[in-house]
Amino acid sequence: MIKSILLALLLSCLSTYAADETVKTAQVATPSTIVWPTQMASKIYILPVKIDPAAIADAKKKNEAGISILPADDDETKTKLADLKTDLTAAILEKMKDAELPAQIWTSSSPVPADGWKLEGNVVNLDPGKKVLGTDNPVVGIVISVADASHPITEPFLVYNSSAKAKMSPGPGLSPFAKIGNMIAKGTGLQESMQIGRLADSVTEKFGEAMEKHGLKKKDD
């Protein structure tokens, strides 16, 4: 008798628990929101390059440890970083035009026109690197994102990173690639080995490779 009562109570409790428990149905996987364009844009709008505050903070910490890439003076640092952003933006534009891509700078606060793509660059690394033949050999890293302004989804369809590192040719002197970067950097007081030209080359080359991979640009273009 007692066993029958206990069994009835147990079944009652289980029934109540099952009724209160919400059974979750299987969740349908969210489809990727990345949508690649079907043709090359008529315009590629390049926004002014930005520098990640974390990269600046990291560089300043390294300066405190005696590893320099930025000036010790705050005002000089601001000037050098402003020059870096300006020169990188201009160099990317130049290299993309050299590659016969329809690029132009977009500095307006209004949204990028719907007839083109928005290309943004964010410097995420200011590594002082190692000295080569007594010359500073820093590495600058940048993340590039490209979004289709005509598409309602603002998520970039292309994100990639590039980095530039000073290269030394066999024997004394900088390599031809380094000399290109130097010509741009000398006008702004940046360290010659920051390799702005090489970084812009890398940005443009990787962009072109992605376009070829997705059939938006022929390899012989």
ChimeraX attribute file (.defattr): number of C-alpha atoms within 10 A of each C-alpha:
attribute: neighborCount
match mode: 1-to-1
recipient: residues
	/A:1	6
	/A:2	7
	/A:3	8
	/A:4	9
	/A:5	9
	/A:6	11
	/A:7	12
	/A:8	11
	/A:9	12
	/A:10	12
	/A:11	11
	/A:12	12
	/A:13	12
	/A:14	11
	/A:15	11
	/A:16	11
	/A:17	11
	/A:18	11
	/A:19	10
	/A:20	9
	/A:21	8
	/A:22	8
	/A:23	8
	/A:24	6
	/A:25	6
	/A:26	6
	/A:27	6
	/A:28	6
	/A:29	6
	/A:30	6
	/A:31	6
	/A:32	6
	/A:33	11
	/A:34	13
	/A:35	15
	/A:36	14
	/A:37	16
	/A:38	9
	/A:39	11
	/A:40	15
	/A:41	20
	/A:42	13
	/A:43	16
	/A:44	26
	/A:45	25
	/A:46	23
	/A:47	18
	/A:48	18
	/A:49	23
	/A:50	20
	/A:51	20
	/A:52	16
	/A:53	11
	/A:54	13
	/A:55	18
	/A:56	19
	/A:57	12
	/A:58	14
	/A:59	20
	/A:60	21
	/A:61	13
	/A:62	17
	/A:63	16
	/A:64	10
	/A:65	9
	/A:66	9
	/A:67	15
	/A:68	18
	/A:69	22
	/A:70	21
	/A:71	14
	/A:72	12
	/A:73	8
	/A:74	11
	/A:75	9
	/A:76	12
	/A:77	16
	/A:78	13
	/A:79	14
	/A:80	18
	/A:81	16
	/A:82	16
	/A:83	17
	/A:84	23
	/A:85	18
	/A:86	15
	/A:87	22
	/A:88	25
	/A:89	21
	/A:90	20
	/A:91	22
	/A:92	26
	/A:93	23
	/A:94	19
	/A:95	21
	/A:96	22
	/A:97	14
	/A:98	13
	/A:99	15
	/A:100	10
	/A:101	19
	/A:102	16
	/A:103	24
	/A:104	18
	/A:105	16
	/A:106	17
	/A:107	11
	/A:108	8
	/A:109	6
	/A:110	7
	/A:111	9
	/A:112	20
	/A:113	15
	/A:114	15
	/A:115	13
	/A:116	20
	/A:117	25
	/A:118	25
	/A:119	24
	/A:120	20
	/A:121	26
	/A:122	18
	/A:123	24
	/A:124	20
	/A:125	20
	/A:126	25
	/A:127	21
	/A:128	20
	/A:129	16
	/A:130	13
	/A:131	10
	/A:132	11
	/A:133	10
	/A:134	7
	/A:135	13
	/A:136	18
	/A:137	24
	/A:138	23
	/A:139	20
	/A:140	23
	/A:141	20
	/A:142	25
	/A:143	20
	/A:144	20
	/A:145	18
	/A:146	21
	/A:147	24
	/A:148	25
	/A:149	21
	/A:150	16
	/A:151	14
	/A:152	8
	/A:153	13
	/A:154	15
	/A:155	16
	/A:156	20
	/A:157	16
	/A:158	17
	/A:159	16
	/A:160	14
	/A:161	16
	/A:162	20
	/A:163	20
	/A:164	24
	/A:165	20
	/A:166	25
	/A:167	18
	/A:168	18
	/A:169	12
	/A:170	8
	/A:171	7
	/A:172	8
	/A:173	12
	/A:174	17
	/A:175	14
	/A:176	13
	/A:177	18
	/A:178	23
	/A:179	19
	/A:180	16
	/A:181	24
	/A:182	21
	/A:183	14
	/A:184	19
	/A:185	22
	/A:186	11
	/A:187	11
	/A:188	16
	/A:189	12
	/A:190	21
	/A:191	20
	/A:192	24
	/A:193	23
	/A:194	26
	/A:195	30
	/A:196	32
	/A:197	26
	/A:198	26
	/A:199	25
	/A:200	25
	/A:201	23
	/A:202	18
	/A:203	24
	/A:204	22
	/A:205	16
	/A:206	15
	/A:207	18
	/A:208	19
	/A:209	15
	/A:210	15
	/A:211	18
	/A:212	15
	/A:213	11
	/A:214	13
	/A:215	13
	/A:216	17
	/A:217	15
	/A:218	12
	/A:219	11
	/A:220	5
	/A:221	9
